Amino acid sequence: MVKTSKKLDLFPSFKQFSWRNPRGDLLLCALLDLVGMILLLLGIASLWSQPLNGQFLWICITITAYLLFGWLLGTYTVLGWSRLSRWTLIQRLGLSFISTVMFVAILRWVINPSLDIWLVYRSSQISWLIPTILWSLIIRVGLRRKALQLDEPRFVLVAPEDEALKALQAWRKTPKRIMPKWLSAEEALSHPSPVVLALSQSVRQHPKYREFLEELEQRDPRQVDLTTPLALAERQLERIPPTLLPEFWLSYSGIPWNGLFSFQRQLKRVADVLLSLCLLALTSPLIIFASLLIWIEDRGPVFYVQERSGWLGQPFKVWKLRTMKVDASSAPVSWTLPGDNRITRVGRWLRRSRLDELPQLVNVVIGEMSLIGPRPERPELELELEESIPHYRKRHWMRPGLSGWAQVCSPYAASIEDSELKLSYDLYYLKYFSTWLDLLILFRTIKTILKVAGR
């Protein structure tokens, strides 16, 4: 046993770290924005000697608009970036300010409230929102500097070169997340705390690392957290890179969705049917209008029917609004690339807004698809993907979805490498499926649609 002369810290609580959750930062930031807006409004009302009676509806509208535009324009998203450009943050906060003022002004023009509602005047809005922007800037910089949080751990990877390169490659594909440092065992022992040590399986099993592991066992577990590269990737990247997985990983009986009488599984199916029927009713005018535009452009068919792989690999037909030229369907199967000349002018707009996917709500109602799940792929492409990417078949263990964790977290797949990245998110969804994760994906999908950020 290796002895250490380090003294036990009897009061370590102020040094303890917590694993930072980007969505936790988002909620904390939104809460602080809300508190700041309320306090600033109270201060302005007191300074101007203006009553708040009768202003409640417009207070709620302005606050909701500011928070919603902040979410849509990414003023909260930047908290999860490994590096933050102050200018980018100022730009996004400024756009949130302008959007909120314009939204309230338009709503005021439409509703025409009484003259007693002083809050809707442009001078009142500007006097309230400019200090709010400054407050929001201070809050975000403070969160990034950890002024309002416990110490964030440093991530260290201890592994042989071949294993380390595989692990680091996973982080390079997610550049906005903090990459772990690759250190030797000796360097890891002297690394300042708090620290998360990701030890590869070969390090844990090799006899030459025995003293190193014994030394770690004597460290304060609140200062040195031991984990594996795979577990670190799951928690920090929120995906499961297939290259880090063992050959035999996760059985069908072990996934949360598998339970036949699982409450979450039954709730998912009920929500799929009810929401799909509602969406079909609400969006039917959009579908009709888009269909008319498609027909006017080239007088071709409105819908495009394509075979895809479904649950457990069973083929089924998906319906989409046609976004490519008519003769593109007879061309050899290939990836859709940025600026693809097969896409029509109307189709480009439909793809960006995701409206071309709306007919697939019928597939959801009849049970071939779900609203949330791995996106179904063409069988012709999957033959190559299954040979090139380990664990690819596991994505068929859940019903395919209109949107999914991979769709809201990664770019459009246009190569085998892109498909491997998407699979890592699908595997994460497979392992950690829950109603809350489905809701998160739903909100992020809505954000993508409102920003017309599809492809």
Backbone torsions as a table, in degrees:
resi	resn	phi	psi	omega
1	MET	NA	131.8	179.7
2	VAL	-81.8	129.2	-179.4
3	LYS	-90.8	151.1	177.7
4	THR	-130.4	142.6	-178.9
5	SER	-94.9	3.3	-178.1
6	LYS	-70.8	138.4	-179.8
7	LYS	-82.6	149.0	178.2
8	LEU	-75.1	129.0	178.0
9	ASP	-81.1	114.2	-177.1
10	LEU	-80.1	-15.0	-179.3
11	PHE	-129.2	67.3	-174.2
12	PRO	-90.9	-1.7	-169.3
13	SER	-60.3	-36.1	-177.8
14	PHE	-72.4	-12.9	178.7
15	LYS	-97.3	-8.0	-174.6
16	GLN	-63.1	152.2	178.9
17	PHE	-114.5	163.5	171.8
18	SER	-132.2	145.3	176.0
19	TRP	-66.1	123.5	-176.5
20	ARG	-75.7	128.5	176.7
21	ASN	-105.5	114.9	-178.2
22	PRO	-55.5	-36.7	179.4
23	ARG	-73.2	-27.1	173.0
24	GLY	-65.5	-40.9	175.8
25	ASP	-61.7	-41.4	-179.8
26	LEU	-60.9	-48.1	-178.5
27	LEU	-65.5	-40.6	178.0
28	LEU	-63.2	-42.8	180.0
29	CYS	-64.0	-43.7	178.9
30	ALA	-63.2	-40.2	178.6
31	LEU	-64.1	-42.6	178.8
32	LEU	-67.5	-36.5	173.9
33	ASP	-59.4	-45.1	-179.1
34	LEU	-62.2	-48.2	179.6
35	VAL	-61.0	-44.0	179.8
36	GLY	-61.5	-42.1	180.0
37	MET	-63.4	-41.0	-179.7
38	ILE	-66.4	-45.2	-179.3
39	LEU	-65.3	-40.1	178.8
40	LEU	-66.1	-38.8	177.8
41	LEU	-63.6	-43.3	177.9
42	LEU	-60.9	-39.7	179.3
43	GLY	-66.0	-42.1	179.8
44	ILE	-66.6	-42.7	179.3
45	ALA	-62.3	-39.2	178.4
46	SER	-69.1	-41.4	-179.2
47	LEU	-65.4	-38.4	-178.6
48	TRP	-90.9	-3.1	-178.2
49	SER	57.1	42.6	-179.6
50	GLN	-105.7	135.7	178.4
51	PRO	-75.2	149.6	176.3
52	LEU	-96.2	-2.5	177.4
53	ASN	-62.4	130.9	179.5
54	GLY	83.7	-3.7	-178.3
55	GLN	-96.8	-2.8	-168.4
56	PHE	-57.5	-43.7	-177.6
57	LEU	-61.5	-43.3	-177.9
58	TRP	-75.3	-27.0	172.6
59	ILE	-62.9	-47.9	180.0
60	CYS	-63.2	-40.7	-179.3
61	ILE	-63.6	-46.3	-177.9
62	THR	-65.7	-44.8	180.0
63	ILE	-63.5	-45.4	179.9
64	THR	-62.2	-42.6	179.9
65	ALA	-63.2	-42.7	-179.0
66	TYR	-63.9	-45.0	179.9
67	LEU	-67.3	-39.5	-178.6
68	LEU	-67.9	-44.9	178.4
69	PHE	-66.5	-34.8	175.5
70	GLY	-61.7	-38.7	177.9
71	TRP	-68.6	-46.2	-177.9
72	LEU	-65.8	-37.4	-175.3
73	LEU	-90.2	2.2	170.5
74	GLY	84.0	23.0	177.7
75	THR	-73.0	-16.6	175.0
76	TYR	-97.2	-31.1	-179.2
77	THR	-59.3	-35.7	-176.3
78	VAL	-61.9	-19.0	179.7
79	LEU	-65.6	-24.0	-179.8
80	GLY	-90.1	-1.6	-179.1
81	TRP	-77.9	146.1	178.2
82	SER	-69.2	-30.7	175.5
83	ARG	-129.5	143.2	-177.0
84	LEU	-122.8	123.1	174.7
85	SER	-85.5	120.8	179.8
86	ARG	-59.7	-39.6	-178.7
87	TRP	-63.8	-40.2	176.9
88	THR	-61.1	-43.3	179.7
89	LEU	-63.8	-43.9	179.6
90	ILE	-62.8	-41.1	178.4
91	GLN	-60.2	-46.0	-176.5
92	ARG	-68.7	-38.6	176.9
93	LEU	-66.4	-38.7	178.0
94	GLY	-63.7	-40.5	177.2
95	LEU	-65.4	-36.8	176.7
96	SER	-63.2	-41.6	177.9
97	PHE	-61.7	-50.6	-178.5
98	ILE	-62.4	-43.9	-178.6
99	SER	-63.2	-40.6	-179.5
100	THR	-66.7	-45.5	179.9
101	VAL	-61.9	-42.6	-179.7
102	MET	-66.7	-40.6	-179.5
103	PHE	-62.7	-46.3	-179.8
104	VAL	-65.7	-38.0	179.5
105	ALA	-64.1	-43.2	178.5
106	ILE	-65.1	-43.0	179.7
107	LEU	-64.1	-37.5	177.4
108	ARG	-63.8	-40.8	179.7
109	TRP	-65.5	-36.3	-178.9
110	VAL	-73.6	-44.7	-174.1
111	ILE	-85.5	-34.4	-178.5
112	ASN	55.7	67.0	-178.8
113	PRO	-69.1	170.3	-178.5
114	SER	-68.6	162.5	-177.6
115	LEU	-66.4	-18.0	179.8
116	ASP	-70.9	-17.4	-179.5
117	ILE	-83.7	84.9	-175.2
118	TRP	-74.8	-19.2	-174.7
119	LEU	-67.6	-24.2	-175.4
120	VAL	-81.4	-11.1	179.3
121	TYR	-66.4	145.7	-175.1
122	ARG	-59.9	-38.9	179.6
123	SER	-62.8	-38.5	178.6
124	SER	-67.2	-43.0	179.8
125	GLN	-62.2	-45.2	-179.4
126	ILE	-66.3	-41.5	179.5
127	SER	-63.4	-28.1	180.0
128	TRP	-86.7	-42.5	-170.8
129	LEU	-82.6	-27.9	178.2
130	ILE	-63.9	-47.7	173.7
131	PRO	-62.0	-31.1	177.7
132	THR	-63.7	-41.5	178.3
133	ILE	-61.0	-44.1	178.8
134	LEU	-63.1	-41.8	177.2
135	TRP	-61.5	-44.7	180.0
136	SER	-62.8	-38.7	178.3
137	LEU	-63.2	-45.0	179.4
138	ILE	-61.7	-42.6	-178.6
139	ILE	-62.7	-45.4	-176.9
140	ARG	-69.0	-40.2	176.5
141	VAL	-65.1	-39.4	178.1
142	GLY	-63.4	-41.1	177.4
143	LEU	-64.9	-39.2	179.1
144	ARG	-68.8	-30.1	178.1
145	ARG	-87.6	4.7	178.1
146	LYS	64.2	25.3	-179.8
147	ALA	-69.0	-24.5	-176.4
148	LEU	-112.7	16.0	-175.3
149	GLN	-136.9	166.7	171.2
150	LEU	-72.6	165.6	179.5
151	ASP	-57.8	135.3	176.0
152	GLU	-86.7	134.8	-177.8
153	PRO	-69.5	153.2	171.5
154	ARG	-91.5	143.3	-176.2
155	PHE	-104.4	127.0	-178.1
156	VAL	-126.9	134.9	179.2
157	LEU	-110.6	126.5	175.6
158	VAL	-119.2	111.1	-175.2
159	ALA	-163.9	156.8	171.5
160	PRO	-61.3	163.0	-171.8
161	GLU	-58.2	-45.3	-176.5
162	ASP	-63.8	-40.9	179.2
163	GLU	-71.7	-37.7	-179.9
164	ALA	-63.9	-42.0	-179.3
165	LEU	-63.3	-38.6	176.9
166	LYS	-62.5	-45.1	-178.3
167	ALA	-66.4	-45.2	-178.4
168	LEU	-65.6	-31.4	177.1
169	GLN	-61.4	-34.8	178.3
170	ALA	-63.6	-38.5	179.5
171	TRP	-72.5	-34.0	179.8
172	ARG	-63.8	-25.7	178.1
173	LYS	-80.6	-7.7	175.9
174	THR	-128.3	70.3	-167.7
175	PRO	-66.0	-16.8	-177.7
176	LYS	-83.1	-3.6	176.9
177	ARG	-101.1	150.2	-176.6
178	ILE	-68.6	126.4	-178.5
179	MET	-86.4	137.4	177.1
180	PRO	-69.6	152.5	174.8
181	LYS	-84.2	136.4	176.6
182	TRP	-92.7	112.6	-176.1
183	LEU	-127.7	159.6	172.6
184	SER	-76.8	169.2	-180.0
185	ALA	-60.8	-41.8	-179.5
186	GLU	-64.8	-42.1	179.3
187	GLU	-67.0	-35.5	-179.8
188	ALA	-65.6	-36.7	179.8
189	LEU	-64.2	-32.9	-177.8
190	SER	-93.8	1.6	-178.5
191	HIS	-70.6	136.9	-178.7
192	PRO	-63.8	148.4	178.8
193	SER	-93.8	161.4	-1.9
194	PRO	-74.5	150.5	-176.0
195	VAL	-147.1	144.1	172.0
196	VAL	-107.4	118.4	-179.1
197	LEU	-100.6	115.9	175.5
198	ALA	-95.9	108.0	-176.8
199	LEU	-103.1	127.4	179.4
200	SER	-70.7	164.2	-178.0
201	GLN	-62.9	-37.9	-179.4
202	SER	-67.4	-33.1	176.2
203	VAL	-66.7	-40.8	-179.3
204	ARG	-67.2	-27.1	-173.9
205	GLN	-101.4	-20.2	-174.3
206	HIS	-75.6	133.3	-177.4
207	PRO	-60.0	-30.5	-175.9
208	LYS	-69.1	-14.7	178.9
209	TYR	-98.4	10.3	-174.9
210	ARG	-61.8	-46.7	-179.3
211	GLU	-65.6	-37.4	177.2
212	PHE	-60.4	-44.1	-179.9
213	LEU	-68.7	-36.4	178.1
214	GLU	-66.0	-37.8	176.9
215	GLU	-62.7	-41.7	179.6
216	LEU	-65.2	-34.4	-180.0
217	GLU	-62.4	-25.6	-178.3
218	GLN	-87.1	-9.6	-179.8
219	ARG	-74.7	155.5	176.5
220	ASP	-63.7	117.1	-176.5
221	PRO	-64.6	-15.6	176.5
222	ARG	-80.3	-11.7	179.9
223	GLN	-110.1	-26.0	-179.6
224	VAL	-127.9	109.8	-178.8
225	ASP	-104.3	120.9	-178.5
226	LEU	-94.6	133.9	179.4
227	THR	-150.7	-169.6	178.5
228	THR	-116.9	159.5	176.8
229	PRO	-56.9	-37.9	-180.0
230	LEU	-66.1	-46.0	-179.9
231	ALA	-64.3	-36.9	178.2
232	LEU	-65.6	-41.3	178.5
233	ALA	-64.5	-42.5	179.3
234	GLU	-58.5	-43.2	-173.2
235	ARG	-80.3	-39.4	-175.9
236	GLN	-88.0	-39.3	-177.7
237	LEU	-93.1	-15.9	-177.6
238	GLU	55.7	42.0	172.9
239	ARG	-155.2	166.6	-177.4
240	ILE	-122.8	96.6	-179.9
241	PRO	-61.2	122.8	-177.2
242	PRO	-62.4	-25.0	-179.9
243	THR	-69.5	-18.0	179.5
244	LEU	-94.4	-2.7	-175.2
245	LEU	-89.4	146.7	172.6
246	PRO	-70.1	167.6	-177.2
247	GLU	-60.9	-41.0	178.6
248	PHE	-107.2	107.1	-176.3
249	TRP	-141.4	125.5	173.4
250	LEU	62.7	118.0	176.6
251	SER	-96.0	160.1	-179.6
252	TYR	-61.2	-34.4	179.8
253	SER	-70.6	-13.9	-176.6
254	GLY	-93.6	-4.0	-178.9
255	ILE	-85.6	145.3	-176.0
256	PRO	-59.7	-30.4	-176.0
257	TRP	-74.8	-13.8	-169.6
258	ASN	-67.6	-31.9	-175.5
259	GLY	-59.3	119.8	-175.4
260	LEU	-60.3	-38.5	-178.4
261	PHE	-106.1	22.6	177.3
262	SER	-62.7	132.4	-179.2
263	PHE	-61.4	-42.1	-179.0
264	GLN	-65.0	-36.6	178.5
265	ARG	-66.7	-43.9	179.9
266	GLN	-66.4	-40.2	178.8
267	LEU	-63.3	-39.0	179.5
268	LYS	-61.7	-43.0	-178.3
269	ARG	-67.9	-42.7	178.5
270	VAL	-62.9	-44.1	179.2
271	ALA	-64.2	-37.9	178.0
272	ASP	-57.6	-48.6	-175.8
273	VAL	-68.1	-49.5	-176.0
274	LEU	-65.1	-47.1	-178.7
275	LEU	-67.1	-37.2	179.7
276	SER	-65.3	-42.4	178.1
277	LEU	-63.6	-41.5	178.2
278	CYS	-65.1	-43.2	-179.3
279	LEU	-66.3	-38.1	177.2
280	LEU	-62.3	-40.7	179.3
281	ALA	-67.2	-41.4	-176.4
282	LEU	-74.5	-35.3	-174.2
283	THR	-97.1	-0.4	-179.1
284	SER	-57.3	-37.5	174.9
285	PRO	-62.3	-37.7	178.1
286	LEU	-65.4	-41.4	178.9
287	ILE	-62.6	-42.9	179.6
288	ILE	-64.9	-43.4	-179.5
289	PHE	-64.8	-44.5	179.2
290	ALA	-64.4	-39.2	178.5
291	SER	-61.3	-40.4	179.0
292	LEU	-63.8	-42.1	179.0
293	LEU	-63.8	-40.4	179.0
294	ILE	-61.7	-44.0	-177.9
295	TRP	-68.2	-39.3	-179.2
296	ILE	-64.8	-36.1	-174.7
297	GLU	-65.3	-46.3	-176.5
298	ASP	-140.0	10.2	178.2
299	ARG	58.5	22.8	179.6
300	GLY	-93.0	-179.9	178.6
301	PRO	-62.0	148.1	-177.0
302	VAL	-81.3	-41.5	-175.7
303	PHE	-102.1	153.9	178.3
304	TYR	-125.5	121.2	-179.0
305	VAL	-105.4	132.1	-174.9
306	GLN	-141.4	144.5	177.7
307	GLU	-84.4	133.6	178.0
308	ARG	-132.4	163.1	177.3
309	SER	-89.6	129.3	-177.4
310	GLY	-108.3	-148.8	-177.3
311	TRP	-60.3	128.9	-178.2
312	LEU	57.8	26.7	175.6
313	GLY	81.9	4.6	-179.3
314	GLN	-71.1	129.8	-179.3
315	PRO	-72.7	148.7	174.6
316	PHE	-152.4	166.7	-177.5
317	LYS	-99.5	128.6	174.5
318	VAL	-105.6	147.6	178.3
319	TRP	-109.8	133.3	177.6
320	LYS	-138.2	154.9	168.5
321	LEU	-72.1	132.1	-174.8
322	ARG	-65.5	128.7	179.5
323	THR	-118.9	-4.3	-179.9
324	MET	-116.6	165.2	177.7
325	LYS	-61.6	153.2	-173.8
326	VAL	-59.5	-40.9	-176.2
327	ASP	-75.8	-7.1	-179.8
328	ALA	-68.0	-25.8	-178.0
329	SER	-68.3	-25.9	-179.7
330	SER	-88.5	-6.6	-179.6
331	ALA	-75.5	159.9	177.4
332	PRO	-59.4	149.7	-179.4
333	VAL	-64.4	129.1	179.8
334	SER	-152.5	165.8	178.7
335	TRP	-71.9	149.5	173.2
336	THR	-87.6	118.9	-175.1
337	LEU	-101.5	158.8	175.3
338	PRO	-57.0	134.4	179.9
339	GLY	72.5	19.5	-178.8
340	ASP	-56.4	123.5	-176.3
341	ASN	-74.5	-2.7	175.9
342	ARG	-79.3	-18.6	-177.1
343	ILE	-79.0	132.6	179.0
344	THR	-77.9	169.3	179.3
345	ARG	-64.8	-44.9	176.8
346	VAL	-65.7	-39.9	-179.4
347	GLY	-61.5	-34.7	178.9
348	ARG	-63.2	-41.6	178.1
349	TRP	-68.1	-40.3	179.5
350	LEU	-64.1	-39.6	179.8
351	ARG	-66.9	-42.4	-178.8
352	ARG	-64.4	-35.4	-179.6
353	SER	-91.1	-4.0	-178.0
354	ARG	65.2	12.8	-178.8
355	LEU	-69.1	-21.3	-179.8
356	ASP	-66.5	-17.0	-178.4
357	GLU	-87.2	-10.5	-172.6
358	LEU	-56.4	-38.9	179.0
359	PRO	-60.0	-19.9	179.4
360	GLN	-70.0	-8.3	173.2
361	LEU	-59.9	-29.1	175.5
362	VAL	-64.9	-41.2	176.4
363	ASN	-60.8	-34.7	179.5
364	VAL	-69.0	-44.0	-177.7
365	VAL	-61.5	-41.2	-177.2
366	ILE	-83.9	-1.3	171.9
367	GLY	95.3	4.7	178.8
368	GLU	-79.7	-24.2	-179.8
369	MET	-135.6	173.3	173.8
370	SER	-125.6	163.4	175.8
371	LEU	-65.9	-37.5	-178.6
372	ILE	-122.9	128.7	178.9
373	GLY	167.5	176.8	176.8
374	PRO	-61.3	136.1	179.6
375	ARG	-66.2	135.1	179.8
376	PRO	-71.0	140.9	-178.5
377	GLU	-112.8	161.9	178.5
378	ARG	-73.4	135.0	-179.3
379	PRO	-56.6	-34.2	-178.5
380	GLU	-63.6	-36.7	179.2
381	LEU	-78.6	-30.3	-175.4
382	GLU	-68.9	-28.7	178.8
383	LEU	-57.9	-42.6	178.6
384	GLU	-72.6	-38.2	-178.1
385	LEU	-66.7	-38.8	179.3
386	GLU	-65.5	-33.5	178.6
387	GLU	-75.3	-27.7	-173.3
388	SER	-96.2	-26.8	-172.1
389	ILE	-120.7	120.9	178.0
390	PRO	-66.4	147.2	176.8
391	HIS	67.8	16.2	-176.8
392	TYR	-63.8	-37.1	-176.3
393	ARG	-62.4	-22.0	-176.7
394	LYS	-65.8	-20.6	179.4
395	ARG	-67.1	-14.3	177.9
396	HIS	-84.0	0.4	-176.6
397	TRP	-76.2	-8.6	173.7
398	MET	-127.7	157.6	177.9
399	ARG	-61.4	139.1	176.4
400	PRO	-64.7	156.3	-174.2
401	GLY	-125.5	162.0	172.7
402	LEU	-66.7	-38.1	175.2
403	SER	-136.2	167.0	-177.7
404	GLY	-161.8	175.5	180.0
405	TRP	-60.4	-38.3	179.0
406	ALA	-67.7	-36.9	-176.6
407	GLN	-68.9	-33.8	-177.5
408	VAL	-91.8	-6.8	-176.6
409	CYS	-113.9	-17.4	-173.9
410	SER	-136.8	161.6	-179.9
411	PRO	-72.3	172.8	179.5
412	TYR	-62.2	137.3	-178.8
413	ALA	-78.7	123.4	178.8
414	ALA	-131.9	16.3	-179.7
415	SER	-165.4	172.7	177.6
416	ILE	-64.8	-39.1	179.2
417	GLU	-62.7	-42.1	176.7
418	ASP	-63.5	-38.9	179.9
419	SER	-65.9	-34.7	176.9
420	GLU	-65.6	-39.2	176.7
421	LEU	-63.7	-45.0	178.5
422	LYS	-63.1	-38.4	179.0
423	LEU	-61.2	-36.7	-179.7
424	SER	-60.6	-35.6	176.4
425	TYR	-74.6	-37.4	177.7
426	ASP	-63.5	-39.6	178.5
427	LEU	-65.6	-37.1	176.7
428	TYR	-63.0	-44.9	178.8
429	TYR	-62.7	-39.9	179.5
430	LEU	-60.4	-43.2	-176.6
431	LYS	-77.5	-35.3	-173.0
432	TYR	-113.6	24.2	179.2
433	PHE	-52.4	134.3	174.8
434	SER	-160.4	164.8	177.1
435	THR	-62.6	-38.2	-179.6
436	TRP	-65.7	-38.9	177.8
437	LEU	-66.7	-38.2	176.4
438	ASP	-61.6	-41.1	179.0
439	LEU	-64.8	-40.1	177.9
440	LEU	-61.4	-44.7	178.6
441	ILE	-63.0	-39.9	179.4
442	LEU	-61.0	-46.2	-179.7
443	PHE	-65.0	-39.5	-179.9
444	ARG	-70.8	-30.3	175.3
445	THR	-67.4	-42.6	177.2
446	ILE	-59.6	-41.4	178.4
447	LYS	-61.0	-43.7	179.3
448	THR	-62.4	-41.2	-179.9
449	ILE	-66.1	-44.3	-178.3
450	LEU	-66.0	-30.7	179.6
451	LYS	-87.4	-2.0	-176.8
452	VAL	49.7	53.2	-173.6
453	ALA	-108.7	14.9	177.9
454	GLY	-77.5	-177.2	178.6
455	ARG	-146.0	NA	NA
